[in-house]
Amino acid sequence: MTLDPAGGRPPSIRDVARLAGVSHQTVSRVLNNHPSIRDTTRQRVLDVMAELQYRPNRAARALASSRSRTIGILSAMSTDYGPASIMTSVEAAARSNGYWVSIANIDPTVENSIADALDQLRAQAVEGIVVVAPQKRVFEALATLPFEVPYVALQSVGENGHALFFDQYAGARLATRHLLELGHRGIYHLTGPQDWIEADARMQGFLDEMNAWDAPTTAPILGDWSADFGYFAGQELLRVRDFTAVFASNDQMALGLLHAFRDGGVDVPGEVSIVGFDDIPEAAHFWPPLTTVRQDFAELGSRAVAFLLGELDETRTIEPQLVVRSSTAPAHR
């Protein structure tokens, strides 16, 4: 099967139809996954597309169907592992469903930034919006703005039928309970930034689990998600040495703690146990390998897109999983 379009032009939908022996309307139905197409016909059309290296004209398809087949992401421009992984997973899920992604970045500290970003997405006629903005003040602003299309927020924002998120609170309780079950009672918590929804939920989970065990608590240490801050906090903790374990609110700060304790001659987990949160790909290769709380970002992205496409009836929390490695051990006596 060969085709040499006049003038070396790219193959068109009519070229595909002619070589597949079908109408161009049938090719269009295949492109739009219409249920009326027989499997044998669909496969024949797909085979011709592959041989011709046919690429559908997305703009033309949008005009013909009055649909953009685009999902918008409202992002707070975070390069931290969690938000970045969520955005990657949403894009992968969208593409697997035949959708493209358009990202509008916001700066929560700039007035009108959120409204301007929503206007940008509306101008592109997006069919749904995923909000990946972990700061509380973003949702306070969003509550005052209209959404004309379906949307889903991938953070816990209270009783909201548009929220889909990992149960950060339950994950923090898992991590804290693991340390308590190992006999630790002197446990510090290194939190994320105060304005982050996840950081607040993890801190509350830590405090509630400690209270449930009637264990003494100290004021959480306010961090910033970075390994540098974890290292700084670890150096400060070495001055007091009134603890046997630390629950860090993310794996990067846990990495900094490991570095500080190693530099200070403290054995992990022989003298101090450390738990992180996220289970970043490198966590299994820290030294020692890090006990942490795993979040399945691919599952979150898939569910978010399914919700926007009407394939998921309701949003609900996704339970995190404790991954036990070598950075935790029974408390020394």
Disulfide bonds with the S-S distance in Angstrom:
none
